[in-house]
Amino acid sequence: MLLGFTAYILIPAYTILFVQGSNWFTTNFSVIGNRVGRQEAFVLWGLLVGIYFFYSLRIIVSRMSASPAGTWLIPLALILLSCAVVTPYLPETLPLRSTLHIMFSFMAAVCLVLCLWIILWKLYLNDTKKYRPYLTGLAGIAGFSLFLLALAGIVSSALEIFFTITSAIMVRRLYLSLT
């Protein structure tokens, strides 16, 4: 119940409220989250999303007949996301930390996608018909994310909102498929 509420209501609502008042295609979470008075909201968003994915994916893996290789990506993604939200993004005054922030953020998303792909591939090999839509969905999330990246020319809030919400919902549906 709590995971469903988190995936379908809390993460989408908080993610959209976090960027309220900003242009979704010309700014991003890093810029918004490092404005004065917004740092705590950014850390809270990162904790909410990171803990949700960590907990949900660990349960999914525990319900699989055999744990797939690459599950170490789950805690790594959480660690990288945590590092990203606590490392300031202030390129004019802290260029090295800003570069680290970008690397942490990007690698957290990459670890999440790779982990999801590994889990889905393993499930797909056991039940092709049931898990083909999930692989297609993950490809769709990745493909549309690349489209949003090309459209804005930056990792924009639109991209981050889309990726966060669709990934949270996919993980929730995957969780439900294993119950």
Backbone as a printed PyTorch tensor [residue, N CA C, xyz], in Angstrom:
tensor([[[  0.8160,  -1.1960,   0.0000],
         [  0.0000,   0.0000,   0.0000],
         [  0.8660,   1.2690,   0.0000]],

        [[  1.8530,   1.3070,   0.9160],
         [  2.7190,   2.4770,   1.0030],
         [  3.5770,   2.6350,  -0.2520]],

        [[  4.0760,   1.5120,  -0.7990],
         [  4.8730,   1.5820,  -2.0300],
         [  4.0220,   2.0550,  -3.2020]],

        [[  2.7850,   1.5920,  -3.2760],
         [  1.8800,   2.0390,  -4.3320],
         [  1.5980,   3.5290,  -4.2230]],

        [[  1.3070,   4.0050,  -3.0180],
         [  1.0710,   5.4270,  -2.7890],
         [  2.3050,   6.2370,  -3.1770]],

        [[  3.4660,   5.7320,  -2.8000],
         [  4.7190,   6.4310,  -3.1120],
         [  4.9400,   6.5180,  -4.6190]],

        [[  4.7250,   5.3980,  -5.3290],
         [  4.9810,   5.3630,  -6.7810],
         [  3.9680,   6.1650,  -7.5790]],

        [[  2.6890,   6.0520,  -7.2150],
         [  1.6310,   6.6500,  -8.0320],
         [  1.2400,   8.0630,  -7.6130]],

        [[  1.4840,   8.4290,  -6.3550],
         [  1.0380,   9.7380,  -5.8670],
         [  2.2110,  10.5960,  -5.3690]],

        [[  2.9370,  10.0890,  -4.3790],
         [  3.9380,  10.9010,  -3.6960],
         [  5.0900,  11.3250,  -4.6160]],

        [[  5.6990,  10.3760,  -5.3100],
         [  6.8210,  10.7340,  -6.1960],
         [  6.3660,  11.6580,  -7.3350]],

        [[  5.2860,  11.3350,  -8.0640],
         [  4.8650,  12.2750,  -9.1150],
         [  4.5130,  13.6610,  -8.5830]],

        [[  3.7560,  13.7200,  -7.4850],
         [  3.3380,  15.0220,  -6.9480],
         [  4.5390,  15.8340,  -6.4720]],

        [[  5.4150,  15.2110,  -5.6940],
         [  6.5700,  15.9370,  -5.1610],
         [  7.5170,  16.3540,  -6.2820]],

        [[  7.6900,  15.4920,  -7.2690],
         [  8.5780,  15.8050,  -8.3930],
         [  8.0700,  17.0220,  -9.1550]],

        [[  6.7850,  17.0610,  -9.4160],
         [  6.2160,  18.1970, -10.1650],
         [  6.1810,  19.4650,  -9.3060]],

        [[  5.8360,  19.3130,  -8.0310],
         [  5.8390,  20.4840,  -7.1430],
         [  7.2440,  21.0610,  -6.9710]],

        [[  8.2390,  20.2070,  -6.9860],
         [  9.6190,  20.6570,  -6.8240],
         [ 10.0230,  21.6510,  -7.9200]],

        [[  9.5480,  21.4580,  -9.1340],
         [  9.9410,  22.3320, -10.2500],
         [  8.9270,  23.4380, -10.5240]],

        [[  7.9520,  23.5460,  -9.6470],
         [  6.9070,  24.5580,  -9.8160],
         [  7.5060,  25.9500, -10.0080]],

        [[  7.0100,  26.6430, -11.0190],
         [  7.4540,  28.0050, -11.2820],
         [  8.6870,  28.1150, -12.1510]],

        [[  9.1930,  26.9990, -12.6520],
         [ 10.3750,  27.0480, -13.5120],
         [ 10.0240,  26.5080, -14.8990]],

        [[ 10.8390,  26.8700, -15.8660],
         [ 10.6480,  26.3680, -17.2200],
         [ 11.2530,  24.9670, -17.3090]],

        [[ 10.4320,  24.0020, -17.6400],
         [ 10.8600,  22.6040, -17.6370],
         [ 11.9100,  22.2930, -18.6960]],

        [[ 12.0460,  23.1280, -19.7090],
         [ 12.9790,  22.8350, -20.8010],
         [ 14.2550,  23.6670, -20.7540]],

        [[ 14.3340,  24.6520, -19.8670],
         [ 15.5350,  25.4890, -19.8160],
         [ 16.2810,  25.3890, -18.4870]],

        [[ 15.7310,  24.6280, -17.5630],
         [ 16.4050,  24.4410, -16.2770],
         [ 16.3270,  22.9740, -15.8910]],

        [[ 16.9370,  22.6380, -14.7820],
         [ 16.8890,  21.2500, -14.3270],
         [ 16.9150,  21.1940, -12.8010]],

        [[ 16.7930,  19.9810, -12.2730],
         [ 16.7280,  19.8000, -10.8260],
         [ 17.9840,  20.3290, -10.1300]],

        [[ 19.1340,  20.1910, -10.7650],
         [ 20.3820,  20.6410, -10.1590],
         [ 20.3760,  22.1410,  -9.9330]],

        [[ 19.9440,  22.8830, -10.9250],
         [ 19.8830,  24.3430, -10.8030],
         [ 18.8400,  24.7310,  -9.7550]],

        [[ 17.6500,  24.1450,  -9.8520],
         [ 16.5680,  24.4610,  -8.9170],
         [ 16.9660,  24.0710,  -7.4900]],

        [[ 17.5210,  22.8900,  -7.3330],
         [ 17.8580,  22.3750,  -6.0140],
         [ 19.0080,  23.0650,  -5.3290]],

        [[ 19.7500,  23.8730,  -6.0520],
         [ 20.8600,  24.5880,  -5.4390],
         [ 20.5710,  26.0750,  -5.2720]],

        [[ 19.3290,  26.4560,  -5.4960],
         [ 18.9200,  27.8230,  -5.1840],
         [ 18.7670,  27.9530,  -3.6740]],

        [[ 18.9720,  29.1490,  -3.1840],
         [ 18.8230,  29.3950,  -1.7510],
         [ 17.4030,  29.0210,  -1.3290]],

        [[ 17.3220,  28.2320,  -0.2830],
         [ 16.0290,  27.8150,   0.2390],
         [ 15.4560,  26.5660,  -0.4090]],

        [[ 16.1110,  26.0260,  -1.4250],
         [ 15.5940,  24.8380,  -2.1170],
         [ 16.4480,  23.5960,  -1.8840]],

        [[ 17.5870,  23.7500,  -1.2080],
         [ 18.4920,  22.6240,  -1.0170],
         [ 17.8360,  21.4900,  -0.2390]],

        [[ 17.0980,  21.8210,   0.8140],
         [ 16.4530,  20.7950,   1.6270],
         [ 15.3970,  20.0420,   0.8210]],

        [[ 14.6560,  20.7760,  -0.0020],
         [ 13.6370,  20.1430,  -0.8480],
         [ 14.2910,  19.1920,  -1.8450]],

        [[ 15.4550,  19.5620,  -2.3600],
         [ 16.1900,  18.7220,  -3.3020],
         [ 16.6850,  17.4460,  -2.6190]],

        [[ 17.2380,  17.5970,  -1.4210],
         [ 17.7030,  16.4250,  -0.6670],
         [ 16.5260,  15.5130,  -0.3450]],

        [[ 15.4020,  16.0930,   0.0590],
         [ 14.2210,  15.2830,   0.3630],
         [ 13.7340,  14.5270,  -0.8720]],

        [[ 13.7150,  15.2040,  -2.0320],
         [ 13.3210,  14.5370,  -3.2770],
         [ 14.2690,  13.3600,  -3.5560]],

        [[ 15.5740,  13.5940,  -3.4300],
         [ 16.5540,  12.5380,  -3.6840],
         [ 16.3870,  11.3570,  -2.7390]],

        [[ 16.1430,  11.6370,  -1.4740],
         [ 15.9340,  10.5560,  -0.5020],
         [ 14.6620,   9.7740,  -0.8110]],

        [[ 13.5980,  10.4890,  -1.1120],
         [ 12.3230,   9.8390,  -1.4300],
         [ 12.4690,   8.9000,  -2.6290]],

        [[ 13.0310,   9.4040,  -3.7010],
         [ 13.1950,   8.6220,  -4.9240],
         [ 14.2140,   7.4990,  -4.7230]],

        [[ 15.3360,   7.8210,  -4.1260],
         [ 16.3910,   6.8220,  -3.9300],
         [ 15.9540,   5.6710,  -3.0460]],

        [[ 15.3330,   5.9800,  -1.9300],
         [ 14.8850,   4.9260,  -1.0180],
         [ 13.7830,   4.0920,  -1.6560]],

        [[ 12.8810,   4.7380,  -2.3950],
         [ 11.8190,   3.9910,  -3.0780],
         [ 12.4150,   2.9600,  -4.0360]],

        [[ 13.3270,   3.3940,  -4.9000],
         [ 13.9250,   2.4740,  -5.8670],
         [ 14.7490,   1.3970,  -5.1630]],

        [[ 15.5300,   1.7840,  -4.1800],
         [ 16.3520,   0.8180,  -3.4540],
         [ 15.4770,  -0.2660,  -2.8260]],

        [[ 14.4860,   0.1470,  -2.0790],
         [ 13.6300,  -0.8070,  -1.3730],
         [ 12.8360,  -1.6750,  -2.3480]],

        [[ 12.2240,  -1.0590,  -3.3370],
         [ 11.4030,  -1.8050,  -4.3020],
         [ 12.2280,  -2.8050,  -5.1040]],

        [[ 13.3720,  -2.3700,  -5.5840],
         [ 14.2040,  -3.2740,  -6.3880],
         [ 14.7640,  -4.4160,  -5.5540]],

        [[ 15.0980,  -4.1540,  -4.3020],
         [ 15.5760,  -5.2350,  -3.4330],
         [ 14.4730,  -6.2770,  -3.2170]],

        [[ 13.2500,  -5.8370,  -3.0520],
         [ 12.1300,  -6.7800,  -2.8960],
         [ 11.9280,  -7.5700,  -4.1850]],

        [[ 11.9700,  -6.8790,  -5.3190],
         [ 11.8040,  -7.5520,  -6.6150],
         [ 12.8530,  -8.6470,  -6.7660]],

        [[ 14.1060,  -8.3160,  -6.5080],
         [ 15.1910,  -9.2900,  -6.6400],
         [ 14.9930, -10.4590,  -5.6750]],

        [[ 14.5380, -10.1640,  -4.4690],
         [ 14.3420, -11.2460,  -3.4860],
         [ 13.2280, -12.2020,  -3.8960]],

        [[ 12.3050, -11.7530,  -4.7210],
         [ 11.1980, -12.5990,  -5.1700],
         [ 11.5100, -13.3760,  -6.4480]],

        [[ 12.6510, -13.1170,  -7.0210],
         [ 13.0450, -13.8390,  -8.2340],
         [ 13.6000, -15.2070,  -7.8480]],

        [[ 13.4470, -16.1700,  -8.7330],
         [ 13.9100, -17.5240,  -8.4400],
         [ 15.4240, -17.5700,  -8.2390]],

        [[ 16.1490, -16.7810,  -8.9760],
         [ 17.6060, -16.6770,  -8.8120],
         [ 17.9870, -15.2070,  -8.9640]],

        [[ 18.7910, -14.7350,  -8.0560],
         [ 19.2030, -13.3420,  -8.0880],
         [ 20.0870, -13.0870,  -9.3120]],

        [[ 19.7220, -12.1010, -10.1320],
         [ 20.5410, -11.8290, -11.3230],
         [ 21.8540, -11.1560, -10.9520]],

        [[ 22.8200, -11.3240, -11.8170],
         [ 24.0850, -10.6050, -11.6460],
         [ 23.7950,  -9.1120, -11.7820]],

        [[ 24.5780,  -8.3130, -11.1380],
         [ 24.4040,  -6.8700, -11.2940],
         [ 23.5130,  -6.2260, -10.2510]],

        [[ 23.0700,  -6.9780,  -9.2590],
         [ 22.2100,  -6.3660,  -8.2440],
         [ 22.9950,  -5.3810,  -7.3670]],

        [[ 24.3110,  -5.4190,  -7.4520],
         [ 25.1390,  -4.4380,  -6.7430],
         [ 24.8820,  -3.0260,  -7.2790]],

        [[ 24.2740,  -2.9380,  -8.4570],
         [ 23.9380,  -1.6250,  -9.0170],
         [ 22.8500,  -0.9180,  -8.2130]],

        [[ 22.0430,  -1.6750,  -7.4820],
         [ 20.9530,  -1.0790,  -6.7000],
         [ 21.5150,  -0.1640,  -5.6030]],

        [[ 22.3680,  -0.6800,  -4.6970],
         [ 22.9150,   0.2470,  -3.6900],
         [ 23.8310,   1.3040,  -4.3020]],

        [[ 24.5290,   0.9540,  -5.3800],
         [ 25.3900,   1.9450,  -6.0250],
         [ 24.5730,   3.1270,  -6.5460]],

        [[ 23.4290,   2.8570,  -7.1540],
         [ 22.5650,   3.9380,  -7.6460],
         [ 22.1130,   4.8390,  -6.4990]],

        [[ 21.7630,   4.2370,  -5.3590],
         [ 21.3410,   5.0210,  -4.1920],
         [ 22.4990,   5.8790,  -3.6670]],

        [[ 23.6700,   5.2990,  -3.5940],
         [ 24.8420,   6.0470,  -3.1160],
         [ 25.1450,   7.2140,  -4.0540]],

        [[ 25.1200,   6.9480,  -5.3580],
         [ 25.4060,   8.0110,  -6.3320],
         [ 24.3590,   9.1210,  -6.2870]],

        [[ 23.0840,   8.7460,  -6.1640],
         [ 22.0340,   9.7610,  -6.0680],
         [ 22.2070,  10.5810,  -4.7960]],

        [[ 22.5340,   9.9250,  -3.7000],
         [ 22.7760,  10.6400,  -2.4410],
         [ 23.9420,  11.6110,  -2.5880]],

        [[ 25.0090,  11.1550,  -3.2220],
         [ 26.1600,  12.0330,  -3.4640],
         [ 25.7660,  13.2200,  -4.3320]],

        [[ 24.9240,  12.9710,  -5.3250],
         [ 24.5030,  14.0490,  -6.2280],
         [ 23.7170,  15.1300,  -5.4960]],

        [[ 22.7690,  14.7200,  -4.6480],
         [ 21.9230,  15.7320,  -4.0100],
         [ 22.6330,  16.5000,  -2.8960]],

        [[ 23.7280,  15.9580,  -2.3700],
         [ 24.4610,  16.7000,  -1.3340],
         [ 25.6920,  17.4260,  -1.8850]],

        [[ 26.0340,  17.1720,  -3.1350],
         [ 27.1490,  17.8820,  -3.7730],
         [ 26.5770,  19.0920,  -4.5000]],

        [[ 27.0450,  20.2810,  -4.1480],
         [ 26.4530,  21.4790,  -4.7480],
         [ 26.7180,  21.6020,  -6.2490]],

        [[ 25.7160,  22.1400,  -6.9270],
         [ 25.8650,  22.4620,  -8.3390],
         [ 25.8880,  23.9800,  -8.4540]],

        [[ 27.0690,  24.5390,  -8.3660],
         [ 27.2940,  25.9790,  -8.4870],
         [ 28.4960,  26.1730,  -9.4100]],

        [[ 28.2910,  26.0150, -10.7310],
         [ 29.4160,  25.9930, -11.6690],
         [ 30.2920,  27.2410, -11.6540]],

        [[ 29.7220,  28.3960, -11.3470],
         [ 30.5260,  29.6210, -11.3540],
         [ 31.4860,  29.6700, -10.1750]],

        [[ 31.0580,  29.1780,  -9.0140],
         [ 31.8940,  29.2850,  -7.8110],
         [ 32.5540,  27.9720,  -7.4020]],

        [[ 31.9390,  26.8410,  -7.7400],
         [ 32.4810,  25.5290,  -7.3750],
         [ 32.4800,  24.6000,  -8.5940]],

        [[ 33.3560,  24.8720,  -9.5660],
         [ 33.3040,  24.0950, -10.8150],
         [ 33.6080,  22.6000, -10.6340]],

        [[ 34.5590,  22.2530,  -9.7730],
         [ 34.8830,  20.8390,  -9.5800],
         [ 33.7120,  20.0990,  -8.9420]],

        [[ 33.1480,  20.6770,  -7.8970],
         [ 32.0010,  20.0420,  -7.2450],
         [ 30.8120,  19.9450,  -8.1990]],

        [[ 30.6400,  20.9270,  -9.0250],
         [ 29.5440,  20.9080, -10.0010],
         [ 29.7370,  19.7790, -11.0050]],

        [[ 30.9750,  19.5750, -11.4350],
         [ 31.2790,  18.4680, -12.3480],
         [ 30.9990,  17.1360, -11.6640]],

        [[ 31.3970,  17.0040, -10.4070],
         [ 31.1230,  15.7800,  -9.6510],
         [ 29.6130,  15.5640,  -9.5040]],

        [[ 28.8960,  16.6350,  -9.2340],
         [ 27.4330,  16.5560,  -9.1180],
         [ 26.8260,  15.9790, -10.4010]],

        [[ 27.2600,  16.4880, -11.5340],
         [ 26.7500,  16.0140, -12.8270],
         [ 27.0950,  14.5410, -13.0250]],

        [[ 28.3300,  14.1790, -12.7060],
         [ 28.7360,  12.7770, -12.8710],
         [ 27.9390,  11.8530, -11.9500]],

        [[ 27.7670,  12.2410, -10.6940],
         [ 26.9910,  11.4270,  -9.7570],
         [ 25.5520,  11.2540, -10.2480]],

        [[ 24.9380,  12.3530, -10.6780],
         [ 23.5430,  12.3060, -11.1390],
         [ 23.3880,  11.3980, -12.3500]],

        [[ 24.2530,  11.5900, -13.3220],
         [ 24.1840,  10.8070, -14.5480],
         [ 24.4130,   9.3240, -14.2640]],

        [[ 25.4250,   9.0250, -13.4740],
         [ 25.7430,   7.6250, -13.1930],
         [ 24.6600,   6.9480, -12.3470]],

        [[ 23.9880,   7.6850, -11.4850],
         [ 22.8780,   7.1090, -10.7170],
         [ 21.7720,   6.6470, -11.6630]],

        [[ 21.4410,   7.4820, -12.6400],
         [ 20.4080,   7.1130, -13.6200],
         [ 20.8550,   5.9340, -14.4760]],

        [[ 22.1110,   5.9360, -14.8910],
         [ 22.6380,   4.8320, -15.6930],
         [ 22.5900,   3.5280, -14.8940]],

        [[ 22.9950,   3.5730, -13.6370],
         [ 22.9490,   2.3630, -12.7980],
         [ 21.5260,   1.8510, -12.6520]],

        [[ 20.5730,   2.7540, -12.4840],
         [ 19.1690,   2.3520, -12.3580],
         [ 18.6910,   1.6740, -13.6360]],

        [[ 18.9700,   2.2650, -14.7790],
         [ 18.5290,   1.6810, -16.0550],
         [ 19.2070,   0.3320, -16.2890]],

        [[ 20.5010,   0.2450, -16.0490],
         [ 21.2070,  -1.0330, -16.2300],
         [ 20.6630,  -2.1130, -15.2940]],

        [[ 20.4330,  -1.7580, -14.0660],
         [ 19.8860,  -2.7170, -13.1050],
         [ 18.5030,  -3.1800, -13.5420]],

        [[ 17.6620,  -2.2500, -13.9490],
         [ 16.3290,  -2.6250, -14.4430],
         [ 16.4330,  -3.5340, -15.6580]],

        [[ 17.3330,  -3.2060, -16.5710],
         [ 17.4940,  -4.0350, -17.7590],
         [ 17.9410,  -5.4510, -17.3840]],

        [[ 18.8950,  -5.5670, -16.4740],
         [ 19.3850,  -6.8870, -16.0470],
         [ 18.2530,  -7.6950, -15.4080]],

        [[ 17.5020,  -7.0610, -14.5160],
         [ 16.3820,  -7.7410, -13.8520],
         [ 15.3390,  -8.1620, -14.8780]],

        [[ 14.9750,  -7.2340, -15.7520],
         [ 13.9460,  -7.5370, -16.7530],
         [ 14.4080,  -8.6150, -17.7270]],

        [[ 15.6550,  -8.5850, -18.1140],
         [ 16.1690,  -9.5940, -19.0380],
         [ 16.0790, -10.9860, -18.4140]],

        [[ 16.4620, -11.0840, -17.1510],
         [ 16.3910, -12.3640, -16.4430],
         [ 14.9370, -12.8410, -16.3500]],

        [[ 14.0260, -11.9440, -16.0240],
         [ 12.6050, -12.3110, -15.9510],
         [ 12.0670, -12.6730, -17.3370]],

        [[ 12.4950, -11.9240, -18.3430],
         [ 12.0690, -12.1710, -19.7250],
         [ 12.4870, -13.5680, -20.1900]],

        [[ 13.6850, -13.9880, -19.8370],
         [ 14.1580, -15.3100, -20.2420],
         [ 13.3120, -16.4320, -19.6300]],

        [[ 12.7170, -16.1650, -18.4760],
         [ 11.8630, -17.1550, -17.8190],
         [ 10.4150, -17.1000, -18.2870]],

        [[  9.9570, -15.9190, -18.7150],
         [  8.5610, -15.7620, -19.1490],
         [  8.4950, -14.6410, -20.1960]],

        [[  8.7800, -15.0290, -21.4280],
         [  8.8880, -14.0610, -22.5230],
         [  7.6300, -13.2190, -22.6880]],

        [[  6.4910, -13.8500, -22.7090],
         [  5.2390, -13.1370, -22.9640],
         [  4.9230, -12.1240, -21.8630]],

        [[  5.1110, -12.5230, -20.6200],
         [  4.7690, -11.6590, -19.4870],
         [  5.6810, -10.4390, -19.3860]],

        [[  6.9830, -10.6080, -19.6910],
         [  7.9400,  -9.5280, -19.4310],
         [  8.3900,  -8.7590, -20.6660]],

        [[  7.9310,  -9.1660, -21.8520],
         [  8.2550,  -8.3930, -23.0570],
         [  7.7580,  -6.9430, -22.9480]],

        [[  6.5260,  -6.7130, -22.4530],
         [  6.0790,  -5.3110, -22.3380],
         [  6.9560,  -4.4610, -21.4130]],

        [[  7.5430,  -5.0830, -20.4110],
         [  8.4170,  -4.3350, -19.5100],
         [  9.7120,  -3.9290, -20.2160]],

        [[ 10.2790,  -4.8430, -20.9860],
         [ 11.4840,  -4.4940, -21.7560],
         [ 11.1690,  -3.4020, -22.7780]],

        [[ 10.0170,  -3.5250, -23.4180],
         [  9.5910,  -2.5000, -24.3720],
         [  9.3900,  -1.1680, -23.6600]],

        [[  8.7950,  -1.2190, -22.4740],
         [  8.5870,  -0.0060, -21.6890],
         [  9.8920,   0.6580, -21.2880]],

        [[ 10.8630,  -0.1490, -20.8650],
         [ 12.1660,   0.4060, -20.4980],
         [ 12.8450,   1.0310, -21.7110]],

        [[ 12.7430,   0.3700, -22.8510],
         [ 13.2960,   0.9450, -24.0860],
         [ 12.5800,   2.2540, -24.4290]],

        [[ 11.2810,   2.2950, -24.2150],
         [ 10.5130,   3.5200, -24.4510],
         [ 10.9320,   4.6480, -23.5270]],

        [[ 11.1370,   4.3270, -22.2540],
         [ 11.5930,   5.3420, -21.2950],
         [ 12.9560,   5.8810, -21.7220]],

        [[ 13.8690,   4.9810, -22.0720],
         [ 15.2060,   5.4030, -22.4970],
         [ 15.1350,   6.2140, -23.7910]],

        [[ 14.3560,   5.7360, -24.7460],
         [ 14.2510,   6.4250, -26.0280],
         [ 13.6330,   7.8080, -25.9060]],

        [[ 12.5440,   7.9240, -25.1450],
         [ 11.9050,   9.2330, -24.9830],
         [ 12.7790,  10.1680, -24.1560]],

        [[ 13.5380,   9.6080, -23.2210],
         [ 14.4770,  10.4260, -22.4450],
         [ 15.5460,  11.0200, -23.3720]],

        [[ 16.0430,  10.2030, -24.3020],
         [ 17.0190,  10.7130, -25.2760],
         [ 16.3980,  11.7750, -26.1710]],

        [[ 15.1300,  11.5810, -26.5400],
         [ 14.4170,  12.5820, -27.3360],
         [ 14.3270,  13.9020, -26.5750]],

        [[ 13.9620,  13.8380, -25.2830],
         [ 13.8730,  15.0620, -24.4760],
         [ 15.2370,  15.7240, -24.3110]],

        [[ 16.2760,  14.9190, -24.2110],
         [ 17.6330,  15.4550, -24.1340],
         [ 17.9860,  16.2030, -25.4210]],

        [[ 17.6840,  15.6020, -26.5510],
         [ 17.9660,  16.2420, -27.8410],
         [ 17.1060,  17.4920, -28.0380]],

        [[ 15.8630,  17.4250, -27.6120],
         [ 14.9380,  18.5450, -27.7830],
         [ 15.4070,  19.7800, -27.0160]],

        [[ 15.7930,  19.6020, -25.7710],
         [ 16.1940,  20.7360, -24.9340],
         [ 17.6810,  21.0630, -25.0820]],

        [[ 18.4780,  20.0650, -25.4640],
         [ 19.9150,  20.2760, -25.5550],
         [ 20.6140,  20.1900, -24.2070]],

        [[ 19.8590,  19.9440, -23.1510],
         [ 20.4080,  19.7760, -21.7980],
         [ 19.5920,  18.7030, -21.0880]],

        [[ 20.1290,  18.2340, -19.9640],
         [ 19.3110,  17.3910, -19.0920],
         [ 18.3590,  18.3630, -18.4120]],

        [[ 17.1310,  18.3870, -18.8940],
         [ 16.1460,  19.3620, -18.4440],
         [ 15.2380,  18.7880, -17.3690]],

        [[ 14.4920,  19.6740, -16.7290],
         [ 13.4980,  19.2300, -15.7540],
         [ 12.4750,  18.3180, -16.4130]],

        [[ 12.1140,  18.6110, -17.6600],
         [ 11.1520,  17.7590, -18.3730],
         [ 11.6770,  16.3280, -18.4590]],

        [[ 12.9330,  16.1760, -18.7970],
         [ 13.5610,  14.8560, -18.8690],
         [ 13.5810,  14.2030, -17.4890]],

        [[ 13.9860,  14.9420, -16.4830],
         [ 14.0770,  14.3860, -15.1380],
         [ 12.7090,  13.9930, -14.5920]],

        [[ 11.7020,  14.8060, -14.8530],
         [ 10.3380,  14.4930, -14.4200],
         [  9.8510,  13.2270, -15.1140]],

        [[  9.9970,  13.1840, -16.4320],
         [  9.5490,  12.0160, -17.1900],
         [ 10.2490,  10.7540, -16.7150]],

        [[ 11.5640,  10.7950, -16.6160],
         [ 12.3370,   9.6170, -16.2320],
         [ 11.9630,   9.1450, -14.8230]],

        [[ 11.8830,  10.0670, -13.8970],
         [ 11.5820,   9.7090, -12.5060],
         [ 10.2090,   9.0690, -12.3760]],

        [[  9.2030,   9.7180, -12.9210],
         [  7.8330,   9.2310, -12.7450],
         [  7.6060,   7.9180, -13.4920]],

        [[  8.0280,   7.8330, -14.7380],
         [  7.7920,   6.5980, -15.4950],
         [  8.5850,   5.4250, -14.9270]],

        [[  9.7950,   5.6850, -14.4680],
         [ 10.5940,   4.6100, -13.8740],
         [  9.9760,   4.1300, -12.5630]],

        [[  9.4870,   5.0530, -11.7470],
         [  8.8470,   4.6710, -10.4820],
         [  7.6110,   3.8140, -10.7390]],

        [[  6.8190,   4.2090, -11.7180],
         [  5.6160,   3.4400, -12.0390],
         [  5.9810,   2.0760, -12.6160]],

        [[  6.9910,   2.0300, -13.4720],
         [  7.4110,   0.7390, -14.0240],
         [  7.8820,  -0.2090, -12.9300]],

        [[  8.6790,   0.2950, -12.0100],
         [  9.1740,  -0.5440, -10.9220],
         [  8.0020,  -1.0300, -10.0660]],

        [[  7.0350,  -0.1850,  -9.8250],
         [  5.8650,  -0.6050,  -9.0530],
         [  5.0950,  -1.7130,  -9.7720]],

        [[  4.8820,  -1.5280, -11.0570],
         [  4.1590,  -2.5730, -11.8300],
         [  4.9490,  -3.8810, -11.8810]],

        [[  6.2600,  -3.7740, -11.9780],
         [  7.1090,  -4.9610, -11.9600],
         [  6.9930,  -5.6590, -10.6080]],

        [[  7.0240,  -4.8900,  -9.5530],
         [  6.8420,  -5.4250,  -8.2020],
         [  5.5150,  -6.1940,  -8.1090]],

        [[  4.4510,  -5.5910,  -8.6120],
         [  3.1270,  -6.2340,  -8.5550],
         [  3.0730,  -7.5060,  -9.4080]],

        [[  3.8530,  -7.5400, -10.4790],
         [  3.8520,  -8.7260, -11.3540],
         [  4.4650,  -9.9390, -10.6680]],

        [[  5.2400,  -9.6990,  -9.6270],
         [  5.9240, -10.7840,  -8.9290],
         [  5.2000, -11.2170,  -7.6520]],

        [[  4.0680, -10.6160,  -7.3710],
         [  3.3350, -10.9930,  -6.1500],
         [  2.3240, -12.0830,  -6.4150]]])
